[in-house]
Amino acid sequence: MRTSPFFHFLMLGFFKERKKHIGVIAISLVILFLLGSALFISSSIRYSLNQTLAWEPDFVVQRTQGGQKVNAPTAWIDDLLEVHGISKVTPRVYGRYFFKAKENSFLIVGVDFMDEQSNKALRMMMDETDLKQFLKGDNMLVGEGVSTHLKTHFYPNGYTFLTPKGVFKKVNLFKVLPKKSNLISNDMIIVPIELAREILGMGEDEVSDIALNVPNDDEWDNVADKISAFYYDIHVTTKEDIKKAYENLYNYKGGVFLILFLIVIVTFVLILYQRYSMVYSSERRHIGLLRALGWSIRDVLKLKFFETMMIVVIAFVLGVALAYLYVFVLGAPLLREIFLGGANLPNSVILVPVLDFGILSSIFLIYAIPFISAVLIPTWKIAVTDPKEAML
Amino acid sequence: MAKAFYTVFSFLFLITFSVSIHYVATDRVSATNSLSAVAGLTRMGSLSLSVAYYEPRVQRIEKANNIIYPEMMSIDRMDFVYEN
């Protein structure tokens, strides 16, 4: 290759006109970087959430009133246990607690630590946690965002909650949840279920909703129908619904991302137009000259193809690599707030590197094919005309 | 000019190689375990969204509601982000 005159001529032309190429590479790089970053963040979040699916209940039963979710009675648990095929019926107690009215809020989650799954998960999360010591007093496990917020507001060891009954309830900060779980636990406060009821002002016979499992997948539809028939104000969410929601999370069907993709496409079309008109105007003489010197149409097309391929490859590799560095090494500052919000507690999540090669190859093809076409089509049109006319 | 070509493509190869090394060497298991542990403990795998008081925090359960400025309510970001 080193001794090939064609290669030498290609390199000579490419690097001599580098200023022109750098402009195109820079614009393409920005587009690919933005697109790559958005897709990396969304695929990483989707991957992480899918990993937690195995731990989520098969069904969540809620009570609704006027379209809004309201607390469900604990009596429903006994009714649900009577349905054949249902196992592990767990009441869930949760709700938002506002640090100051309309300002920062925490998600209080009540957990029955005597429950087998909860106990196992707790031990998996922090081996050294002494469950007995934790249950001895009013203690809480908090997410990193909550811990930071409490520390900055001079509550390093615990917090005194004001219950809806007007009673103060002091709860000690027992442990901070691992940073690696920030994606779901940043604003979370985990407390024993009774304490959660007290803080949220719920009665003993009330729960936020009821989670249950149906081990036999074939019975899911049947069980969902049976549960739905119990009461008129019941709403059943299945794991399939959650799975579907995760699959559609941050994809092109979402408005913000649809806008992003549209902007990217419009910008890309502008680049293509610029390339197309550039070939017609400034490179017209050059192509005509090559033809007049005896180059065949095939040789001219080959030259332009390799020249464009070099631009495409450089822009693609740099754009994707920069996006990877920005998302998975730097943690996607600024851009992650579009995905996770920034109105409440700041969340510094660890995004697990996920490369979806299907998406990467699609980006490459969507970028490369129109780009190469925008150069080769006018080149061919000029090359087939008489060199004298082309050079005019 | 061939030297410049080799320099540019060696640089690109180095970048690709570094990304590959980072991708392969990253510990995904501990991050996944931490998430699974919290999800298993709470039986909730909802994203920890940093939302305003009138925006839903727990997806598929809460709905946006601004009782003070119902007419001024901004377009619900979550409705944009998630397909209902």
Interface residues (C-beta under 8 A of the other chain):
Chain A: R2 F7 H8 M11 L12 F14 F15 I45 S48 L49 Q51 T52 L53 A54 W55 E56 P57 V60 Q62 G67 Q68 K69 T90 R92 Y94 R96 F98 K102 E103 S105 L107 V109 V111 Q117 S118 K120 A121 L122 M124 M125 G143 G145 L177 P178 K180 S181 N182 L183 I184 S185 N186 D187 M188 I190 D209 A211 T237 D241 I242 A245 N248 L249 Y250 N251 K253 G254 G255 V256 F257 V313 I314 V317 L318 V320 A321 Y324 L325 F328 V329 E337 F339 L340 G341 G342 A343 N344 L345 P346 N347 I350 V352 P353 L355
Chain B: M1 A2 A4 F5 V8 L12 I15 T16 S18 V19 H22 Y23 T26 R28 S30 A31 T32 N33 S34 L35 S36 A37 V38 A39 G40 L41 T42 R43 M44 G45 S46 L47 S48 L49 S50 V51 A52 Y53 E55 R57 V58 Q59 R60 I61 E62 K63 R77 D79 F80 V81 Y82 E83
